[in-house]
Amino acid sequence: MNFLQLSQQILSQEIAALELLSTRLNSENLEKFIYILYACKGKIVICGIGKSGLIGQKIAATFSSTGSPSIFLQAAEALHGDLGILTPQDVFLSISNSGETDEILQLIPFIKSLKITHLSLVGNENSTLAKNADCFIHIGVENEISPVRAVPMASCLTTLAAGDILATALIHLKKFNEKDFSRLHIGGSLGRKLLTKVADAMQTQPLPVCDRNDFIKDILIHISRSQLGLVAVLDEGNLLGVVTDGDLRRALNDYENANFFQLQAHNLMNPNPKTIAATASLSEAENQLISLKINALLVVNDENKLVGAIAKHHIK
C-alpha cells in the first residue's frame, strides 16, 4: 500500500468536505445563529454523544476559554439527571451528524418546556433534530473518507470547523483580546507569557551599553559579556542606536583590519534600534522577536530610557 498516496487522498477529501461546508453556509441563518449565542445571558450548553460528543467537548472548551461560558452535556447522562444543569437563561446547542440521535431527541420536550433556545450542528437538514431546532448549521458530508463508511471522520472535521467559526465570530463581537485571554489561562508556559511583564524577566546586569565614541575592542568586550549579541549605544544616558554582532561581521568584511579596529560605535550603529516597553508582556516580546527575526530587544521605560534587554532565552 502506498501510504503517501493514501494520505494525500484523505487530505483532498477532507478539504472537499470543508469546501462543501463553506458553500452550505447561509449568511442570514449564520448571523442568526451567532447572535443567539452572543445574546446568551446564561451559558452555552453543548450536547452530544459519541464522536460528536467529543467534538462538542472541544467546542465548549474553546467557547469558555474565549469569553463565552460553556459546558458540555453528555446526552445519555442528561437523561439520567444531568438535565438539572440547564436554566432558562441558557442556550442549548445539540450536535448530531444523523440528526436522529435518540438520546438527544428525547431531550427536546424538556428543552421546549423550559423555553430554551435550541441551536444545532446537524448533518441532515431534513432530520427530526433539524426540524425541532430554532436554528441549525448543516455540517453534513458526502463521504466520511474511511473505508468503513460508518466511521465518522470528515463529519467530525466539519463540525469542529463550524465550532471554530462560531467561536471566532464571538471573539470579534465581544472584542475579546489577549489580556482577557491571559486572565483565563494562568497556568503553564502560555499563562506565564501572557501575565508576566518584560520588566520581570529582562536582563539588567550586565547590561550591554557603550558610548558613541567607544572603539571596536570595547564593543566586542560588551557584547561578549552580555551574551545578547548586541550593545546599546548611549549618549549621556539617551539611547542613540544599537550595534549587533551582525553589524560587526559586516564591518569586518567591508574594512581592512587596521581600519576596522579604528571604527567607533557611531560608525556602525543602527540609529533605529528595535525596542519594547518594560510594561509589555512576554508574549508581546516573543511575537516581536519572531516577526522581526532577531534574538534580542532593548527594553525602555515610559520615558524611553534604556532599562534592560530581553532575549529569546529569557522567554520560556
N, C-alpha and C positions, 0 to 999 in steps of 0.2 A: 504494500500500500504506500502511495506517495503522500506522506503526511503534510508536506508543504502545500501541495496542490489542494488537499482536503481543507487545510486551514484557510487558504485563500478563498475557497469556495464558500466556506462557512461565513467568513467576514463579508463577502459580497452579498450573501443572503441576509445577513444582519443589517447591512447598510440599506438594502432594499426594503426591509421591514420598517426602518426608521423613516425612509423617504415616503413610504405609504402612510405612516402616521402623520407626517407633515402635510400631505395632501388632504387628509381627512379632517384636519383641524378647521373648525368653523369660527370665524372671528367673533361673531355675536355670541355664540354659545360659549366659547372660551372665555370671553370677557365676563359673562355672567357667572361662570364657574369661579373665576379668580376673585371677583368682587364679593361673592358669597363668603369665600374663605377670609378675605380681608376684613369683612364686616363682623366676623365671628366674635362674640363677646365672651365666650367661654373657651373651650378647647376644641381642636380638630381631632375627632376620634376616627382612626383609620382601622377598618375591619376587613379581615381576610382569613384565609386558611390555606395550608399547604404552601406551594411555591409563591402564590400571590400574597400570602401572609408574610412570608419572609421579605418580599419586596416592600410590603406595607410597613414593616418594621423600619426599614431603611428610610423610607419617605417620612415617617413620623419623626425619626431621629433628625433628619435634615430640617424639617419644619421647626422643631423645638430649638435646634442649635442656631437658627437664623431668625429668631424672634416671633415665631408663630407657635404657641404652646400646643403640643400634640401628643397623643398617646396611641399605642397600638392595642386593639381589642381583638383577641383571637375568637373567631366566630363560634366555635364549639363551646368554649368556656363561657361565652356570653349567654348561651342558652342555659347555663347552669349557675347563674348568679352574678356573673360579671357585668351584666347589663346595668347594675346599680351604679356604675361609674358615669353613666350618661345623665346630663342635666338639660333642661330646655334651652339653655344658652349655647349649647354645643352645636357643632356641625358634624354630621355622620358621613364618612366617606368610605364607601364599600369598594372592594376590588375583587373582580371575578372575570376570568377570561371567557368562560362559557355564558356567564350571566344567569346560570341556573343552579348555582351552588346552594344546595338545600339548607345548610346551616345559616347562610345569610338571608335566604328568602324567609325563613321562619322569624327573623328579627323585624321584618318590615312592618307588621301590625303594631309592634311596640314603638317603633320609630315614629310612626304616624300618630300614635296616641299621645306621644309627648310633643307633637308638632315640631319635631326637629327637622331642619333642612337636610335632605338626603342627596348627596352627590355620589357619583360612581365613576370608576375607571373600569370599563367593561369591554369585552372583546366581541360581543354580539349585540348590535344595535336593536335587534328585534326581540331580545330576550326579556324574560319576566323582570329581571333586575333593572334593565334599561327603562322599561315602561313604567316602573314604580319609582324611579329616581326623579328628583326635581330638575336635575341637570346631569349629563354624563359626557365623558370623553371616550370616543371609540378607539381602543388600543389593540384591536384585533389584528391578526396577521394572516397571510395566505399560506405560509409554510413555517412550521416550527423548527425547521433545519434538521433536527435529529432524525436518524433513520427510523427510530421508533416514534411515530407521529404523535403519540400521546404525551411525550415528554416535553413540558413547557420550556422553551428556550428563547426563541425570538419574542414571544409574548411577554416574557419577563423583562426583556430589554426595552420594549416599547412602553411597558408600564413604568419602569424605572425612569425612562426619558420623560414621560408625562409628569412624573413627580418632580423631576428637576425643573421642568418648565414652570410648574406651579410655584415651587419654592423660589425660583429666580424672580418671578413676577412679584411675589410678596416682598422679597428683599427690596425691590425697586419702590413699591408702593409705600412701604414702611420706612424707607430711607435708612435701612439697617446698614451700619458701617463696621469697620474693623474694630473701633472702640467698643461697640455693642457686642461684637463677636468675642472680644477678649474677656468681657465680663462673664461670658458663659463657658469659657474654655480656660480655666485657671490652672489646669494640671498639665504636666508633661512639657516637652520642648516647645510646642505651639503656644501654650499658655504663657510660658516664660518669655518668649519672644514678643508677644503682644502686650504683656503687662510690664516688663522690665524696661526702664528707660536707658538710653545710651549712657547717660551720666553714671549709671550704676555698674556698667561693665567696661567702660572705656579705659584705656591705658593713659596714665598721667605721669608715671615715673618708670623708666626715663622717657621724658617727652622729647621727641626729635625736633629740635629747633636750632636754627643758626642765624647769624647776622647776614644781611645782604652782601657784605663785603668779605665774608669768610671764603677761604680758598678750598679747592677740591679736597685736599688732605683732611681738613676739618669736617667737611661734608661727609666724606667716607666714614670717618670715625662715628659721627652722629647716627648715620643710617645703620651701621653695624651694631651699635649699642641698642638701638630701639627694636631691631628685628621687624620693622614695619615696612621696609622698602621705600621709605620716603623721609624727607626732612622738611619742616615748615620754615619758611624764610620770614623773619620778623624785622621790623624797623621800629625801635622804641615801643615794642610791645604790640604793634599793629601787624596783622597778617598781610604780607605782600604777595606771597606765592608759595609754590611747592617745588621741590626737586625730588624726583623719583630715581630709583636705580636704573630705570629705563632711560631717563634723561642722561645719566652718566654714561651708559653704554653707547648711546648715540653720539655723545660728545667725543668719546674715545675714538670712534671711527672717523669723526669729522676733523679732529685736530691732531697735529703731531704731538708726540709725547711731551716735549718741552713746553709747548704752548698749552697743552691740556692741563698741566699742573699749575698754570698761571691763571686759569679761569676762576671766577668768583661766582658766588651763588646767584647774583642778579643776572649773570650772563646765561645761566642755564634754566632758571626757574620758569615755571608756568604761572603767569600772573592771575590766572583764574582757577585757583585750587578747588577741588570738589570737597564740599563741607556738608555737615549735618548738624542740626541743633542738638544740644545736650538733652533737651526735653523730648526728643523723638523716641519712638520705641525701637527695640532691637529688630523687630520685623521690618520697620521702615528702613533701617540701616542695611539690613540684609538685601531687601529689594533694590536699594540704590546701588549696592556693590555689584549685584548680579547684572542689573541693567547697564551699568557703566563699564562692566568687565574690568574692575580694578580690585585690589586686595585690601585697601585701607582708605578711610576717610578721616579728614581733620574735623574735630568737634569744636563748635563755637557756642558761646552763651548768647543771651539775649542782646548783649551789646556787641556781638560779632567778634568777641575776643577769643583767642585760642585757649581752650581748656583741656584738650586731650586729643586722643586718636582712637579710632575703633577699627579693628581688622576682622577678617573672616573668622580667625581662630578665637576671637572673643565671643562669637555668637554660636552657641551650642544648642 
